[in-house]
Amino acid sequence: MKPEEPNNNIPSFEKAKRRLKWKRLFAKKWFFPAVYLTAAALILTLAWWYQEYQLEQVSKTTKPGSSLDQQLPMERIPTNPTDDEMILPVAKNSQAERTIGFYDEAGSEKSKEASLVKYANTFWPHSGVDFARKDGKTFDVVAALEGRVIRVEEHPIVGYQVEIRHDSGITTVYQSLDDVRVQKGQTVKKGEVIAKAGRNNFEKEAGNHLHFEIRNNENQAVNPAQYLK
């Protein structure tokens, strides 16, 4: 009598049975969405854990008594148009006084009327502050702040003019000049004499005077009175 041979088909049958189970599982409509949701949940968990880890590391390196914002490098934005105190654009011994102010839309009707300039039969709003002596004589004009000269030219209407750019981004403008002593590209110190007061065609009746303006970084004229003593 021959010994009974092992049934080699049983393992193959089990393998086929397992494959059939997986095929049935893959055929379920909810299977792949469930896999995607599980993977998404795992990714979110890992991201949350990594963020918490980073915050923990930052908190370890943050000095006590100081906020995170104070330790991060931030671009410095000046709250004032100048980083230094602006001085009057006329020499101390010049005896020059303010004669006409800036035309401010928010000002009174009287102040706005006093800040109009008549030129070519038209009234123009005054975009700066004028300085002149009572006796009509000329006087020294000085730089109101330290900066770099970006323009020196003769204008047919406003006369000789000088523009100085400052570190804070503003520009001071000096018009109706004579005997200009600076050149484009030159760095001038606060209080340095840059020219003398002269005449121009825009304000003929003013005689010898200085027309002074302050312009912001968008080249718009602003009221100098709020920055001058």
C-alpha positions in Angstrom: 0.0 0.0 0.0 1.5 3.4 -1.1 1.9 6.2 1.4 -0.6 9.0 1.0 0.9 11.9 -0.9 0.6 15.5 0.6 -2.0 17.7 -1.0 0.1 20.5 -2.5 -3.0 22.3 -3.8 -4.1 23.5 -0.3 -1.6 26.4 -0.1 -2.5 27.6 -3.5 -6.1 27.5 -2.6 -5.4 29.6 0.5 -3.5 32.2 -1.6 -6.3 32.4 -4.1 -8.8 32.8 -1.3 -6.8 35.7 0.2 -6.4 37.4 -3.2 -10.2 37.1 -3.7 -10.7 38.8 -0.3 -8.5 41.7 -1.4 -10.2 42.1 -4.7 -13.6 42.2 -3.0 -12.2 44.8 -0.6 -10.8 46.9 -3.4 -14.1 46.7 -5.2 -15.9 48.5 -2.3 -16.8 52.1 -3.2 -15.7 53.4 0.2 -12.2 51.8 0.2 -10.1 54.3 -1.7 -11.8 57.4 -0.2 -11.1 55.9 3.2 -7.5 55.4 2.2 -7.2 59.0 1.0 -8.8 60.4 4.2 -6.5 58.3 6.4 -3.5 59.6 4.5 -4.7 63.2 4.7 -5.2 62.9 8.4 -1.7 61.5 8.8 -0.2 64.3 6.8 -2.1 67.0 8.8 -1.0 65.3 12.0 2.6 65.4 11.0 2.4 69.0 9.9 0.8 70.0 13.2 3.5 68.2 15.1 6.3 69.9 13.1 4.7 73.3 13.6 4.5 72.7 17.4 8.1 71.5 17.3 9.3 74.7 15.6 7.4 76.9 18.0 8.9 75.1 20.9 12.4 75.6 19.5 11.8 79.3 18.9 10.4 79.7 22.5 13.6 78.2 23.8 15.8 80.7 22.0 13.5 83.7 22.8 14.9 86.0 25.5 12.8 86.4 28.6 10.7 89.5 28.7 10.8 90.1 24.9 8.3 89.2 22.3 9.0 87.3 19.1 8.2 90.3 17.0 10.9 92.3 18.7 13.6 89.8 17.9 12.7 89.3 14.2 14.4 91.7 11.8 12.0 94.4 10.6 12.3 97.1 8.1 12.5 100.5 9.8 9.6 102.8 8.9 10.1 106.3 10.1 7.0 107.8 11.8 8.2 111.3 11.0 9.5 112.6 7.6 12.9 113.3 9.1 15.2 111.4 11.4 16.7 114.7 12.6 15.4 118.0 13.7 14.8 120.3 10.8 16.0 123.8 11.0 14.8 126.9 9.2 16.3 127.1 5.7 17.7 130.6 6.3 20.8 131.7 8.2 20.4 132.6 11.8 21.5 136.2 11.3 19.5 136.6 8.1 16.7 138.6 9.6 14.4 136.8 7.2 10.8 136.1 8.2 8.0 134.0 6.8 5.9 135.9 4.4 3.5 133.4 2.8 2.5 130.0 4.0 1.4 126.7 2.5 -2.0 126.4 0.9 -3.8 123.9 3.2 -7.2 122.7 2.0 -8.1 122.0 5.6 -7.3 125.6 6.7 -9.6 128.5 7.2 -10.8 130.6 4.2 -8.7 133.5 5.4 -5.5 131.3 5.5 -6.2 129.8 2.1 -6.8 133.2 0.6 -3.5 134.4 2.0 -1.8 131.4 0.4 -2.7 132.1 -3.2 -0.2 133.5 -5.7 -1.3 135.3 -8.8 0.6 134.4 -11.9 -0.5 134.8 -15.6 -3.9 136.1 -14.5 -4.5 133.0 -12.5 -4.4 132.3 -8.8 -2.2 129.3 -7.8 -2.1 127.6 -4.4 1.2 128.1 -2.7 3.1 124.8 -2.3 5.6 125.9 0.3 6.7 128.6 2.6 8.4 131.9 1.6 11.0 133.8 3.6 12.0 137.4 3.0 13.6 140.4 4.8 11.5 143.5 5.5 14.1 145.7 3.8 14.0 143.6 0.6 17.7 142.7 0.8 19.1 139.2 0.0 20.2 136.7 2.6 21.9 133.4 3.0 19.9 130.2 2.3 21.0 127.1 4.2 20.2 123.4 4.1 17.4 122.5 6.5 18.8 119.0 6.9 21.9 117.0 5.9 21.5 115.3 2.5 22.6 114.9 -1.1 22.0 117.4 -3.8 20.0 115.8 -6.6 19.1 118.9 -8.7 20.6 122.3 -9.5 19.1 124.1 -12.4 17.7 127.4 -13.6 13.9 127.3 -14.2 12.3 130.0 -16.3 9.4 130.5 -13.9 10.7 129.7 -10.4 14.3 130.8 -10.9 17.4 128.9 -9.8 16.4 125.9 -7.7 18.2 123.3 -5.6 16.7 120.0 -4.4 18.3 117.9 -1.6 17.3 114.3 -0.9 17.5 113.1 2.7 18.0 109.7 4.3 14.4 109.5 5.5 13.1 109.7 1.9 11.9 113.3 1.8 13.2 116.1 -0.4 13.7 119.7 0.5 13.3 122.2 -2.4 14.8 125.7 -2.5 13.6 128.1 -5.2 14.1 131.7 -6.2 17.8 131.5 -5.6 20.9 133.5 -6.5 24.6 132.7 -6.2 24.1 129.0 -5.9 27.1 127.3 -4.1 26.4 123.6 -4.5 26.5 121.1 -7.3 24.5 118.0 -8.1 25.8 114.9 -6.3 27.3 117.0 -3.5 26.6 116.1 0.2 25.7 119.1 2.3 25.4 119.4 6.1 22.5 120.8 8.0 23.0 124.6 8.2 25.5 124.8 5.4 25.0 127.8 3.1 23.8 126.6 -0.3 22.8 129.9 -2.0 21.4 133.4 -1.5 17.8 134.5 -1.8 16.9 135.9 -5.2 14.0 136.7 -7.5 11.8 134.7 -9.9 9.0 135.3 -12.4 6.4 133.3 -10.4 6.4 135.7 -7.5 7.8 138.9 -9.0 6.1 141.1 -6.3 7.9 139.2 -3.6 11.3 140.6 -4.6 14.3 138.8 -3.0 12.9 135.8 -1.2 13.3 132.1 -0.7 10.6 129.7 -1.7 11.0 126.5 0.4 9.1 123.2 -0.1 9.1 119.7 1.5 8.1 116.8 -0.7 7.5 113.3 0.5 8.8 110.1 -1.2 5.9 110.3 -3.7 7.1 113.8 -4.7 4.0 115.5 -3.2 4.4 118.8 -1.4 3.5 118.7 2.3 3.1 121.5 4.7 6.6 122.6 6.0 5.0 124.3 9.0 4.6 121.1 10.9 8.3 120.3 10.6 9.8 123.8 11.1 10.2 125.5 14.4 
